[in-house]
């Protein structure tokens, strides 16, 4: 069974037993404007500017290549224990997905892809599906395994943390509908998923259907300039 999580705002959201506080961060290496809310260092980047005038795009444009992993690992870079798997009974859709499976040892892994957000984009909506299978010791220790979701520049330098998910995340596919990445419009960036594992029986994180979509102009609510 799948669960849909609505877009996160500047608030605290409970995902299972995980409370995730999202605030608009202070200025980062990307040169983003400073916000008065600076208590945490991750969350959605601030939306900068206005939506008009914007050229009319031909249709919703998908910036992520092979986000459903139906073409294996094509267009993705992986390290460590991040691997492409195929199982129609386990994938969120189709048969392909990414499995961060460390086996019996807490070995980390990364998954990343580089893409360019058009300079004319008023929105660039980032979403993905996630589930976490905690190890057998999860009921007896404080949660310590995490999946980090970060934005890097084209050269791999860290720009912004989008989110942090613990081993207490739901064990069924859940859509994290996160952020408008238009703060990075006109830039080539990378989205990177990284596991940070400490447990003796490490958590297995699964990712599927990663998407960054630029909608048409008539799908975008206007903001005054």
NORURZI-V872115 format. One record per backbone hydrogen bond with DSSP energy under -0.5 kcal/mol. NH is the residue of the N-H (numbers start at 1). CO is the residue of the C=O. Records with the same first field share a line. If there is no record, write none. Layout:
NH->CO + CO
This chain:
3->173
5->175
6->4
8->177
11->9
13->20
15->13 + 18
16->14
17->168
18->15
19->17
20->13 + 18
21->19
22->11 + 20
23->21 + 42
25->23
31->28
38->36
43->161
51->223
57->55
61->214
62->60
63->61 + 212
69->66
72->69
74->71
76->73
77->112
79->110
81->108
82->79
83->81 + 99
85->97
87->95
90->87
91->87
97->85
98->207
99->83
100->205
101->81 + 99
102->100
105->102
107->105
110->79
111->193
112->77
113->191
115->189
117->187
118->116
121->118
125->213
126->124 + 179
127->125 + 211
128->176
129->208
130->174
131->206
132->170
133->204
134->132
135->201
138->135
140->137
141->137
146->196
147->165
148->194
149->163
150->148 + 192
151->160
152->190
153->157
154->188
156->153
159->151
160->151
161->41
162->149 + 160
163->149
165->147
167->145
169->166
174->130
175->3
176->128 + 174
177->5 + 175
178->126 + 176
179->126
181->124 + 179
184->181
185->182
186->117
187->184
189->115 + 187
190->152
191->113
192->150
193->111
194->148
195->109
196->146
202->200
204->133
205->100 + 203
206->131
207->98
208->129
210->67
211->127
213->125
214->61
215->213
219->216
220->217
221->219
